[in-house]
Amino acid sequence: MGEGNNGAVRFDDQVALVVGGAQGIGKAIAIRLGREKARVIIADIDGPMMDATVREMCSEGSDARRVECDVRDSAQVQAMVKQAIEWHRRIDVLMYVAGIAPAVPFLEMNEKTWDNTLDTNLRGAFLVSRAVSPHMVARKQGRLVFMASTNCLDAEAQLGHYNASKAGLYLLAKTLARELGVHGITSNALGPGFIKTRLTEPILHDQDFMKKYDVTRGLIPLGRLGTPEDVAGPALFLASADANYVNGVLLFVDGGQLA
Ligand SMILES: NC(=O)c1ccc[n+]([C@@H]2O[C@H](COP(=O)([O-])OP(=O)(O)OC[C@H]3O[C@@H](n4cnc5c(N)ncnc54)[C@H](O)[C@@H]3O)[C@@H](O)[C@H]2O)c1
């Protein structure tokens, strides 16, 4: 099977903000949005990676810009959204993808790691969606897509802080579906399983952990780990007109791991 999308162009003239789009899953989403003619703004803490991604996108003819932003900082989030609005006057699609997942056993967990994870994965989503939503409300349309995880339902050892942040993110997405639906805005979450990116790179070398993911023993029915591109398609679906009546769902993208 190919990469998907069959040459569809679903986002012509739309403005898409991909927060956490410098690399990994966010980058794959940004690239697909650009290929489908969205005007893409990437916001991320990693300036050099963003530069490389924006260069790559522009070289294939996409309209892409970047804003450096640490989602843990409210002032930076507000400045980032202000810049996006100044450039394009509106935001049609928000993809909240920024996230971290440092593995720490619960008995060794310190407050700094806990707070940093919750601030990035959950509080950042609150800050960004709070800054973006009024612009969508004013136009009576908008798409919010939050990158949760299988971990928001399936507790994984050594990731209590991460699991809690993603469970919170899922309920935030559902709450916004309830509150903002009346304004023509949909809010949904994605639940990727095990996707090969920088975030999961350390785990790939952890023998004990990988035993659990022994794909030959059938933990993942499709028999392989996922790629960022595997997640981009479902993310764009939730932001597309095909999902006009999809609101408040969690769409797993896990090769059947939670089946
Ligand atoms: N890889 C997986 O297996 C997997 C599974 C389920 C969910 N997810 C989620 O998908 C999202 C993307 O993960 P990924 O695997 O592509 O990881 P990644 O590390 O490749 O990408 C994460 C991006 O978020 C950015 N980021 C981190 N902290 C930030 C901050 N404070 N401000 C702004 N940007 C920040 C990083 O710079 C990076 O570009 C995360 O939310 C992650 O929890 C990943």
Ligand as a Chemical Component Dictionary entry (heavy atoms), coordinates in Angstrom:
data_LIG
# 
_chem_comp.id                   LIG 
_chem_comp.type                 NON-POLYMER 
_chem_comp.pdbx_formal_charge   0 
_chem_comp.three_letter_code    LIG 
# 
loop_
_chem_comp_atom.comp_id 
_chem_comp_atom.atom_id 
_chem_comp_atom.alt_atom_id 
_chem_comp_atom.type_symbol 
_chem_comp_atom.charge 
_chem_comp_atom.model_Cartn_x 
_chem_comp_atom.model_Cartn_y 
_chem_comp_atom.model_Cartn_z 
_chem_comp_atom.pdbx_ordinal 
LIG N1  N1  N 0  5.897  8.215  18.890 1  
LIG C1  C1  C 0  4.908  7.553  19.464 2  
LIG O1  O1  O 0  4.953  6.308  19.574 3  
LIG C2  C2  C 0  3.703  8.274  19.979 4  
LIG C3  C3  C 0  2.608  7.504  20.409 5  
LIG C4  C4  C 0  1.477  8.144  20.904 6  
LIG C5  C5  C 0  1.443  9.531  20.969 7  
LIG N2  N2  N 1  2.523  10.251 20.556 8  
LIG C6  C6  C 0  2.437  11.698 20.671 9  
LIG O2  O2  O 0  2.640  12.306 19.409 10 
LIG C7  C7  C 0  3.240  13.586 19.602 11 
LIG C8  C8  C 0  4.465  13.708 18.713 12 
LIG O3  O3  O 0  5.393  12.732 19.141 13 
LIG P1  P1  P 0  6.628  12.285 18.234 14 
LIG O4  O4  O 0  6.793  10.833 18.476 15 
LIG O5  O5  O -1 6.490  12.796 16.865 16 
LIG O6  O6  O 0  7.821  13.013 19.033 17 
LIG P2  P2  P 0  9.002  13.990 18.527 18 
LIG O7  O7  O 0  9.882  14.143 19.700 19 
LIG O8  O8  O 0  9.569  13.479 17.259 20 
LIG O9  O9  O 0  8.226  15.348 18.234 21 
LIG C9  C9  C 0  7.691  16.134 19.279 22 
LIG C10 C10 C 0  7.781  17.584 18.863 23 
LIG O10 O10 O 0  7.267  18.394 19.951 24 
LIG C11 C11 C 0  8.181  19.476 20.123 25 
LIG N3  N3  N 0  8.127  19.992 21.494 26 
LIG C12 C12 C 0  8.516  19.354 22.626 27 
LIG N4  N4  N 0  8.406  20.174 23.679 28 
LIG C13 C13 C 0  7.924  21.354 23.197 29 
LIG C14 C14 C 0  7.618  22.606 23.800 30 
LIG N5  N5  N 0  7.792  22.813 25.125 31 
LIG N6  N6  N 0  7.153  23.596 23.016 32 
LIG C15 C15 C 0  6.984  23.407 21.690 33 
LIG N7  N7  N 0  7.278  22.257 21.058 34 
LIG C16 C16 C 0  7.751  21.238 21.812 35 
LIG C17 C17 C 0  9.539  18.891 19.807 36 
LIG O11 O11 O 0  10.527 19.885 19.548 37 
LIG C18 C18 C 0  9.233  18.016 18.610 38 
LIG O12 O12 O 0  9.343  18.712 17.401 39 
LIG C19 C19 C 0  3.532  13.717 21.097 40 
LIG O13 O13 O 0  2.507  14.453 21.716 41 
LIG C20 C20 C 0  3.507  12.281 21.573 42 
LIG O14 O14 O 0  3.146  12.179 22.926 43 
LIG C21 C21 C 0  3.644  9.659  20.061 44 
# 
loop_
_chem_comp_bond.comp_id 
_chem_comp_bond.atom_id_1 
_chem_comp_bond.atom_id_2 
_chem_comp_bond.value_order 
_chem_comp_bond.pdbx_ordinal 
LIG N1  C1  SING 1  
LIG C1  O1  DOUB 2  
LIG C1  C2  SING 3  
LIG C2  C3  SING 4  
LIG C2  C21 DOUB 5  
LIG C3  C4  DOUB 6  
LIG C4  C5  SING 7  
LIG C5  N2  DOUB 8  
LIG N2  C6  SING 9  
LIG N2  C21 SING 10 
LIG C6  O2  SING 11 
LIG C6  C20 SING 12 
LIG O2  C7  SING 13 
LIG C7  C8  SING 14 
LIG C7  C19 SING 15 
LIG C8  O3  SING 16 
LIG O3  P1  SING 17 
LIG P1  O4  DOUB 18 
LIG P1  O5  SING 19 
LIG P1  O6  SING 20 
LIG O6  P2  SING 21 
LIG P2  O7  DOUB 22 
LIG P2  O8  SING 23 
LIG P2  O9  SING 24 
LIG O9  C9  SING 25 
LIG C9  C10 SING 26 
LIG C10 O10 SING 27 
LIG C10 C18 SING 28 
LIG O10 C11 SING 29 
LIG C11 N3  SING 30 
LIG C11 C17 SING 31 
LIG N3  C12 SING 32 
LIG N3  C16 SING 33 
LIG C12 N4  DOUB 34 
LIG N4  C13 SING 35 
LIG C13 C14 SING 36 
LIG C13 C16 DOUB 37 
LIG C14 N5  SING 38 
LIG C14 N6  DOUB 39 
LIG N6  C15 SING 40 
LIG C15 N7  DOUB 41 
LIG N7  C16 SING 42 
LIG C17 O11 SING 43 
LIG C17 C18 SING 44 
LIG C18 O12 SING 45 
LIG C19 O13 SING 46 
LIG C19 C20 SING 47 
LIG C20 O14 SING 48 
# 
